[in-house]
Amino acid sequence: MKIKVSNNLTYKKRATIFVRPFFIFFLITLSPILHAQFSFSEASKAKYHEVLQLRSGTGLTLTKQDQPENGINIYIEHLAETIKMLVEENPALLERYIQQSGAAEITVSELNPHSPYYLFVIGEIKLQRAFVKLKFGEEISSMWELRQAYKTLAENAVKHPDFLPNNKSIGLLKILIGSIPEKYTWIVNLMGMEGSVKEGLEMLRTLSESSNPFATEAKILRIAVLNYILGKESGSEKAVKELYLTDKDNLLYTFLYASISMKNAHSEEAFNILENCPDNGTYLNFAYLRLMLGDIYLQKGFYTKAFYLYKKFLSEYRGVNFKKEAYYKIFLCYWLNNEDSKAMLILPQIIKEGNAIYDGDKHALYFAENRDFSDKNIMKARLAIDGGYFNSAADILEKLSPKNFHSTKDEIEYYYRLARLYHKTDKISEAIKYYKKTIALSGFKKLYFAPNAALQLGYIFRNQNNKEQAIFYFEKALNYKDYYYKNSIDNKARGALNEIKKI
């Protein structure tokens, strides 16, 4: 089969394996206020800016000497600690964080209850604490915290309906609840929380287009939701680039821009961003950036450089997530470089190290336990497609024939990779053909190829304004059971359905 790839490509975004949790850093911000006990001093503004840049040690010097009973300063300190927990993921600090978070909430609860920022800050503290608990695998407790945050913020919206910052948090919660994984829906129903992706997006849009100080953060949130939950481009990469160019010293913007670029198969763009990211010792230890850069080298086939970055990530990282994924990619560095004996020595480490909460770690564990090897050339094609190296992927795939594969799985994946290549190079009729072939060959095997093919068909038909077919394929994606990457694919399908059925 001869596969031609145009030099003038219209890039489409890739369906990621999971929703990486880091975009929640952008949720929680402040605005200038003049209410008693909730004032934003010049020192507060400076510290707040540094916190959002992911500077280390910021927000912690805002003691009561600055402004004795200022809820904003308490909030900034809490935000700084929350972001530190989410970025560095040090489990040894979790208990201390939860205790400090509870103390901060109590302190704020003793301040001026008539300020619109009173319930807002309390709700935000609960929301931040919920995200940290979820990050560390305390799922049930985090759901309860989310419920408490939802109730607090909803009460504030009733008391202060014109208080625009409410849109940020309530809008986010509506989106998250509207796309929540199936296993949590009973908790949502039991607790009386209501979700709506469309309503949440509209709330974020209203705030993002206002002159309110929260507008930039609402814009970032909306971009993240469109990319990571709804599978839409909508000019989001351009908007993130514009934001990044306003402050290249902002490590948060750097991460978001690089992450979205990689998700949209623009790894060369992401490579340039990450190679020039701020790193002068004043920032938090964001070890995950090393993992991202290693992924780009792996996609390009530079296995030695990728190996070095994965090892660097493991040496710097203090958390337990993403370790299995990192070791799996070290395995790939050896295996794709035809060093099979060294690769096999990595399999026990994949099983032993880290947790299996996120989809990437779950997949790595499944792979190591089941020795679920793909054809090496198909794996190389997959990595090249993910990175946007389409000519390289086409060169690999055109030399392959499904007749020569040793397993049905390799044949299914071959057609799936063809579909992904055609989709990303804007050859939609061919993409539809091979997505459908993937589904037909897969049956209900416990592989992610068919459910993700259904999800992508849903996106294609949604973009073609074929609502009936879009709904059919989004629902089909949700019907697959017991496969790795299910959480992320279900989140996207459920979020898209929630939005499209309320149009």
C-alpha positions as CSV (number, residue, x, y, z in Angstrom):
1,M,0.0,0.0,0.0
2,K,1.4,3.4,-1.0
3,I,0.7,6.2,1.5
4,K,1.2,9.7,0.4
5,V,1.4,12.6,2.9
6,S,1.1,16.2,1.7
7,N,3.7,18.7,2.8
8,N,0.9,21.1,3.5
9,L,-0.9,19.3,6.3
10,T,-3.9,20.4,8.3
11,Y,-3.0,18.9,11.7
12,K,-5.7,17.5,13.8
13,K,-5.4,16.8,17.5
14,R,-4.7,13.4,18.8
15,A,-6.9,11.5,21.2
16,T,-4.8,11.3,24.3
17,I,-4.8,8.3,26.6
18,F,-5.8,10.1,29.5
19,V,-6.5,13.4,30.8
20,R,-3.3,14.5,32.6
21,P,-4.3,16.2,35.9
22,F,-1.9,19.1,35.8
23,F,-4.3,21.5,34.0
24,I,-6.2,22.0,37.3
25,F,-3.5,24.4,38.4
26,F,-5.1,27.0,36.2
27,L,-8.5,26.8,38.0
28,I,-7.8,28.7,41.1
29,T,-7.0,32.4,41.0
30,L,-7.8,35.7,42.7
31,S,-8.9,39.2,41.8
32,P,-8.3,42.6,43.4
33,I,-10.9,43.3,46.1
34,L,-11.5,46.0,48.6
35,H,-13.8,44.2,51.1
36,A,-12.7,44.3,54.7
37,Q,-10.5,41.3,55.6
38,F,-10.3,40.3,51.9
39,S,-7.9,42.9,50.4
40,F,-5.3,42.4,47.7
41,S,-2.2,44.4,48.6
42,E,0.7,45.1,46.3
43,A,2.8,42.4,48.1
44,S,-0.1,40.0,47.6
45,K,-0.3,40.7,43.9
46,A,3.5,40.1,43.5
47,K,3.4,36.8,45.4
48,Y,0.3,35.7,43.5
49,H,2.0,36.3,40.2
50,E,5.0,34.3,41.3
51,V,2.7,31.4,42.5
52,L,1.1,31.2,39.0
53,Q,4.5,31.1,37.4
54,L,5.3,28.0,39.5
55,R,8.0,29.7,41.4
56,S,9.3,27.8,44.4
57,G,8.9,29.1,47.9
58,T,6.3,31.7,46.9
59,G,3.3,32.6,48.9
60,L,4.8,31.4,52.1
61,T,6.1,34.7,53.3
62,L,2.7,36.4,53.4
63,T,2.4,36.3,57.1
64,K,0.1,38.2,59.3
65,Q,2.7,41.0,59.5
66,D,1.6,41.9,56.0
67,Q,-2.1,42.3,56.7
68,P,-3.1,40.7,60.0
69,E,-6.5,39.2,59.0
70,N,-6.5,39.1,55.2
71,G,-8.2,36.1,53.7
72,I,-6.5,36.8,50.4
73,N,-3.1,36.2,51.8
74,I,-4.3,32.9,53.4
75,Y,-5.6,31.9,50.1
76,I,-2.4,32.7,48.3
77,E,-0.5,30.6,50.8
78,H,-2.9,27.7,50.3
79,L,-2.8,28.0,46.5
80,A,1.0,27.9,46.7
81,E,1.0,24.7,48.8
82,T,-1.7,23.1,46.6
83,I,0.3,23.7,43.4
84,K,3.5,22.4,45.0
85,M,1.6,19.2,45.9
86,L,0.2,18.8,42.4
87,V,3.5,19.5,40.6
88,E,5.9,17.7,42.9
89,E,3.6,14.9,44.2
90,N,5.6,14.2,47.3
91,P,3.4,11.8,49.4
92,A,5.5,12.5,52.5
93,L,3.9,16.0,52.6
94,L,0.3,14.9,52.1
95,E,-0.7,14.7,55.8
96,R,0.9,18.0,56.6
97,Y,-0.9,19.6,53.6
98,I,-4.3,18.3,54.7
99,Q,-3.8,19.6,58.2
100,Q,-2.7,23.1,57.0
101,S,-5.6,23.2,54.5
102,G,-8.1,22.5,57.3
103,A,-6.5,25.2,59.4
104,A,-6.6,27.7,56.5
105,E,-10.3,27.0,56.0
106,I,-11.1,27.5,59.7
107,T,-9.2,30.8,59.7
108,V,-11.1,32.1,56.7
109,S,-14.4,31.0,58.2
110,E,-13.8,33.5,61.1
111,L,-13.5,36.5,58.7
112,N,-16.1,38.8,57.2
113,P,-19.1,36.6,56.1
114,H,-20.7,39.5,54.1
115,S,-17.9,39.7,51.5
116,P,-18.6,37.8,48.3
117,Y,-15.1,36.5,48.7
118,Y,-16.0,34.8,52.0
119,L,-17.7,31.7,50.6
120,F,-15.8,31.9,47.4
121,V,-12.4,31.5,49.2
122,I,-13.7,28.7,51.5
123,G,-15.1,26.9,48.4
124,E,-11.9,27.3,46.5
125,I,-9.9,25.9,49.5
126,K,-12.2,22.8,49.5
127,L,-11.8,22.5,45.7
128,Q,-8.1,22.6,45.8
129,R,-8.0,20.1,48.6
130,A,-10.2,17.8,46.6
131,F,-7.9,17.9,43.6
132,V,-4.9,17.1,45.8
133,K,-6.7,14.1,47.4
134,L,-7.7,12.8,44.0
135,K,-4.1,13.2,42.8
136,F,-3.0,10.9,45.6
137,G,-5.6,8.3,45.0
138,E,-8.1,9.2,47.8
139,E,-11.0,9.0,45.4
140,I,-14.0,8.8,47.7
141,S,-12.7,11.5,50.1
142,S,-12.0,13.8,47.1
143,M,-15.6,13.3,45.8
144,W,-16.9,14.4,49.2
145,E,-14.7,17.4,49.2
146,L,-15.9,18.3,45.6
147,R,-19.5,18.0,46.9
148,Q,-18.7,20.4,49.8
149,A,-17.0,22.8,47.4
150,Y,-19.9,22.7,45.0
151,K,-22.5,23.4,47.8
152,T,-20.4,26.3,49.1
153,L,-19.8,27.9,45.8
154,A,-23.5,27.4,44.8
155,E,-24.6,29.2,48.0
156,N,-22.3,32.0,47.1
157,A,-23.8,32.3,43.7
158,V,-27.3,32.6,45.3
159,K,-26.1,35.3,47.7
160,H,-24.0,37.2,45.2
161,P,-25.4,36.4,41.7
162,D,-23.5,39.2,40.0
163,F,-20.1,38.1,41.5
164,L,-18.4,37.1,38.2
165,P,-15.5,35.0,39.7
166,N,-18.1,32.4,40.7
167,N,-18.2,31.5,37.0
168,K,-14.7,30.1,37.1
169,S,-15.2,27.5,39.8
170,I,-18.9,26.6,39.2
171,G,-18.3,26.5,35.5
172,L,-15.4,24.1,36.0
173,L,-17.4,21.9,38.4
174,K,-20.3,21.7,36.0
175,I,-18.0,20.5,33.3
176,L,-16.2,17.9,35.5
177,I,-19.5,16.5,36.8
178,G,-20.9,16.4,33.3
179,S,-18.0,14.3,32.1
180,I,-17.3,12.3,35.2
181,P,-16.4,8.6,34.8
182,E,-19.2,6.1,35.1
183,K,-17.9,4.6,38.3
184,Y,-18.5,7.9,40.1
185,T,-21.9,8.8,38.8
186,W,-23.7,7.2,41.7
187,I,-21.8,9.5,44.1
188,V,-22.8,12.5,42.0
189,N,-26.4,11.4,42.0
190,L,-26.4,10.6,45.7
191,M,-25.0,14.0,46.6
192,G,-27.3,16.0,44.3
193,M,-24.6,17.6,42.1
194,E,-25.7,18.6,38.6
195,G,-23.3,18.8,35.7
196,S,-23.6,20.4,32.3
197,V,-20.6,20.8,29.9
198,K,-22.5,23.3,27.8
199,E,-23.4,25.5,30.7
200,G,-20.0,25.3,32.3
201,L,-18.3,26.3,29.0
202,E,-20.7,29.2,28.7
203,M,-19.8,30.4,32.2
204,L,-16.1,30.2,31.4
205,R,-16.6,32.0,28.1
206,T,-18.5,34.9,29.8
207,L,-15.8,35.4,32.3
208,S,-12.9,34.9,29.8
209,E,-14.4,37.7,27.6
210,S,-14.8,40.1,30.4
211,S,-12.4,42.7,31.9
212,N,-12.4,40.8,35.2
213,P,-8.9,39.9,36.5
214,F,-10.1,36.2,36.3
215,A,-10.5,36.4,32.5
216,T,-7.1,35.0,31.6
217,E,-7.5,32.0,34.0
218,A,-11.0,31.4,32.7
219,K,-9.6,31.4,29.1
220,I,-6.9,28.9,30.0
221,L,-9.5,26.7,31.7
222,R,-11.8,26.8,28.7
223,I,-8.9,25.9,26.4
224,A,-7.9,23.0,28.6
225,V,-11.5,21.7,28.7
226,L,-11.9,21.9,24.9
227,N,-8.6,20.0,24.4
228,Y,-8.6,17.5,27.1
229,I,-12.2,16.7,27.6
230,L,-14.1,17.6,24.5
231,G,-11.5,16.8,21.8
232,K,-11.9,20.2,20.1
233,E,-9.3,22.5,18.6
234,S,-11.2,25.7,18.3
235,G,-8.0,27.7,17.9
236,S,-7.0,26.8,21.4
237,E,-3.3,26.1,20.5
238,K,-3.0,29.6,19.0
239,A,-4.6,31.1,22.1
240,V,-2.2,29.3,24.4
241,K,0.7,30.4,22.2
242,E,-0.4,34.0,22.5
243,L,-0.6,33.6,26.3
244,Y,2.8,32.0,26.5
245,L,4.4,34.8,24.5
246,T,3.2,37.3,27.0
247,D,5.2,35.7,29.8
248,K,7.9,33.1,28.7
249,D,9.1,33.0,32.3
250,N,5.8,31.4,33.4
251,L,6.5,27.7,33.7
252,L,2.7,27.0,33.9
253,Y,2.2,28.5,30.5
254,T,5.2,26.7,29.2
255,F,3.8,23.4,30.3
256,L,0.3,24.0,28.9
257,Y,1.6,25.2,25.6
258,A,3.9,22.2,25.2
259,S,1.3,19.7,26.4
260,I,-1.4,20.9,24.0
261,S,1.1,21.0,21.1
262,M,2.1,17.4,21.8
263,K,-1.6,16.4,22.1
264,N,-2.2,18.0,18.6
265,A,0.8,16.1,17.1
266,H,3.0,19.2,17.0
267,S,5.9,17.7,18.9
268,E,8.5,19.8,17.1
269,E,6.8,22.9,18.4
270,A,6.7,21.4,21.9
271,F,10.3,20.4,21.6
272,N,11.4,24.0,21.0
273,I,9.2,25.2,24.0
274,L,10.6,22.6,26.4
275,E,14.2,23.1,25.3
276,N,13.9,26.8,26.2
277,C,11.7,26.5,29.3
278,P,12.7,28.6,32.3
279,D,15.0,26.7,34.6
280,N,17.1,28.8,36.9
281,G,16.5,27.2,40.2
282,T,13.7,29.4,41.3
283,Y,10.9,27.2,40.1
284,L,9.2,24.1,41.5
285,N,10.7,20.8,40.7
286,F,8.5,20.0,37.7
287,A,10.1,16.7,36.8
288,Y,7.2,15.7,34.5
289,L,8.7,18.1,31.9
290,R,11.6,15.6,31.5
291,L,9.1,12.9,30.8
292,M,7.5,15.0,28.1
293,L,10.8,15.8,26.4
294,G,11.8,12.1,26.6
295,D,8.5,11.3,24.7
296,I,9.4,13.6,21.9
297,Y,12.9,12.0,21.5
298,L,11.2,8.6,21.5
299,Q,8.8,9.7,18.8
300,K,11.7,10.8,16.7
301,G,13.6,7.5,17.2
302,F,16.4,9.0,19.3
303,Y,16.3,6.2,21.9
304,T,19.5,7.1,23.8
305,K,18.4,10.7,24.4
306,A,15.0,9.5,25.4
307,F,16.4,7.0,27.8
308,Y,18.5,9.6,29.5
309,L,15.5,11.9,30.1
310,Y,13.3,9.1,31.5
311,K,16.1,8.2,33.9
312,K,16.4,11.9,34.8
313,F,12.7,12.1,35.5
314,L,12.8,9.0,37.8
315,S,15.8,10.5,39.7
316,E,14.1,13.9,40.3
317,Y,10.5,12.8,40.8
318,R,9.2,12.2,44.3
319,G,5.7,10.9,43.5
320,V,4.4,7.5,42.7
321,N,2.4,8.2,39.5
322,F,3.9,8.0,36.0
323,K,6.7,5.7,37.2
324,K,5.3,2.6,35.6
325,E,4.8,4.6,32.4
326,A,8.4,5.9,32.6
327,Y,9.8,2.4,33.0
328,Y,7.7,1.1,30.1
329,K,9.1,3.8,27.9
330,I,12.6,2.8,29.0
331,F,11.7,-0.7,27.9
332,L,10.7,0.8,24.5
333,C,14.0,2.6,24.2
334,Y,15.9,-0.7,24.5
335,W,13.4,-2.8,22.6
336,L,13.0,-0.5,19.6
337,N,16.8,-0.3,19.5
338,N,16.9,-4.1,19.2
339,E,18.5,-4.5,22.7
340,D,15.9,-7.1,23.6
341,S,17.8,-8.7,26.5
342,K,18.1,-5.3,28.3
343,A,14.5,-4.5,27.6
344,M,13.3,-7.7,29.3
345,L,15.1,-6.7,32.5
346,I,12.9,-3.7,32.7
347,L,9.6,-5.6,32.9
348,P,9.9,-6.5,36.6
349,Q,10.5,-2.8,37.4
350,I,7.4,-1.8,35.6
351,I,5.4,-4.2,37.8
352,K,7.2,-3.2,41.0
353,E,7.5,0.6,40.9
354,G,4.9,3.2,41.4
355,N,1.1,3.1,41.4
356,A,-1.4,2.2,38.7
357,I,-4.0,5.0,39.1
358,Y,-3.6,6.8,35.7
359,D,-4.2,5.2,32.4
360,G,-0.6,5.4,31.3
361,D,0.5,3.5,34.4
362,K,-2.4,1.0,34.0
363,H,-1.4,0.3,30.4
364,A,2.3,-0.2,31.4
365,L,1.3,-2.6,34.2
366,Y,-0.9,-4.6,31.8
367,F,1.8,-4.7,29.2
368,A,4.4,-6.0,31.7
369,E,2.2,-8.6,33.2
370,N,0.8,-9.9,29.9
371,R,3.9,-9.4,27.8
372,D,1.6,-7.8,25.3
373,F,4.1,-7.0,22.6
374,S,3.1,-5.2,19.4
375,D,5.0,-5.4,16.1
376,K,8.1,-3.2,16.4
377,N,7.4,-1.4,13.1
378,I,3.8,-0.7,14.1
379,M,5.0,0.7,17.4
380,K,7.5,3.0,15.6
381,A,4.7,4.2,13.3
382,R,2.4,4.8,16.3
383,L,5.1,7.0,18.0
384,A,5.8,8.9,14.8
385,I,2.1,9.6,14.2
386,D,1.7,10.8,17.8
387,G,4.5,13.3,17.3
388,G,3.3,14.6,13.9
389,Y,6.1,12.9,12.0
390,F,3.7,11.8,9.3
391,N,6.1,11.1,6.5
392,S,8.2,8.8,8.7
393,A,5.0,7.0,9.7
394,A,3.8,6.6,6.2
395,D,7.2,5.2,5.1
396,I,6.9,2.5,7.8
397,L,3.3,1.6,7.2
398,E,3.5,1.3,3.4
399,K,6.1,-1.4,3.8
400,L,3.8,-3.5,6.0
401,S,1.1,-6.0,5.1
402,P,-1.5,-7.5,7.5
403,K,-0.8,-10.9,5.9
404,N,2.6,-11.0,7.6
405,F,1.4,-10.3,11.1
406,H,1.6,-13.0,13.7
407,S,-1.5,-12.0,15.7
408,T,-5.0,-10.5,15.2
409,K,-4.1,-7.7,17.6
410,D,-1.3,-6.5,15.2
411,E,-3.7,-6.6,12.3
412,I,-6.3,-4.6,14.2
413,E,-3.6,-2.1,15.3
414,Y,-2.3,-1.8,11.7
415,Y,-5.7,-0.6,10.4
416,Y,-6.1,1.6,13.5
417,R,-2.8,3.3,12.8
418,L,-3.7,3.8,9.2
419,A,-6.9,5.5,10.4
420,R,-5.0,7.8,12.8
421,L,-2.6,8.8,10.0
422,Y,-5.3,9.6,7.6
423,H,-7.3,11.5,10.2
424,K,-4.4,13.6,11.2
425,T,-3.5,14.4,7.6
426,D,-7.1,15.4,6.9
427,K,-8.0,12.5,4.6
428,I,-11.3,12.0,6.3
429,S,-13.0,9.5,4.0
430,E,-10.0,7.1,4.3
431,A,-9.9,7.7,8.1
432,I,-13.6,6.8,8.4
433,K,-13.0,3.6,6.3
434,Y,-10.2,2.3,8.5
435,Y,-11.8,3.3,11.8
436,K,-14.8,1.3,10.9
437,K,-12.6,-1.6,9.8
438,T,-10.8,-1.4,13.2
439,I,-14.2,-1.7,15.0
440,A,-15.4,-4.6,12.8
441,L,-12.2,-6.6,13.4
442,S,-12.0,-5.9,17.1
443,G,-15.4,-7.1,18.2
444,F,-15.4,-6.7,22.0
445,K,-11.8,-7.6,22.6
446,K,-10.3,-5.8,25.6
447,L,-8.2,-3.4,23.5
448,Y,-8.5,0.4,23.2
449,F,-8.4,0.5,19.4
450,A,-12.1,0.0,18.8
451,P,-13.4,2.3,21.5
452,N,-11.0,5.1,20.5
453,A,-11.9,4.5,16.9
454,A,-15.6,5.0,17.9
455,L,-14.7,8.2,19.8
456,Q,-12.8,9.6,16.8
457,L,-15.7,8.7,14.4
458,G,-17.9,10.7,16.9
459,Y,-15.6,13.7,16.5
460,I,-15.6,13.4,12.7
461,F,-19.4,13.3,12.5
462,R,-19.8,16.0,15.0
463,N,-17.5,18.2,12.9
464,Q,-19.6,17.4,9.9
465,N,-22.8,18.4,11.8
466,N,-24.1,14.9,11.6
467,K,-25.5,14.8,15.1
468,E,-27.2,11.4,14.8
469,Q,-24.1,9.6,13.8
470,A,-22.0,11.5,16.3
471,I,-24.2,10.4,19.1
472,F,-24.2,6.8,17.8
473,Y,-20.5,6.6,17.9
474,F,-20.0,8.4,21.2
475,E,-22.4,6.0,22.8
476,K,-20.7,3.1,21.1
477,A,-17.4,4.2,22.7
478,L,-19.0,4.1,26.1
479,N,-20.3,0.5,25.6
480,Y,-16.8,-1.1,25.6
481,K,-15.8,-2.6,28.9
482,D,-12.6,-3.5,30.8
483,Y,-9.8,-2.1,28.7
484,Y,-6.9,0.2,29.6
485,Y,-7.5,3.9,28.8
486,K,-11.2,3.4,29.5
487,N,-11.4,6.3,31.9
488,S,-10.0,8.9,29.6
489,I,-12.0,7.7,26.5
490,D,-15.2,7.5,28.6
491,N,-14.5,11.0,29.9
492,K,-14.2,12.4,26.4
493,A,-17.2,10.5,25.0
494,R,-19.5,11.4,28.0
495,G,-18.4,15.0,27.8
496,A,-19.1,15.2,24.1
497,L,-22.5,13.6,24.5
498,N,-23.4,15.9,27.4
499,E,-22.6,18.9,25.2
500,I,-24.1,17.7,21.9
501,K,-27.4,16.6,23.4
502,K,-28.0,20.0,25.0
503,I,-27.2,22.0,21.9
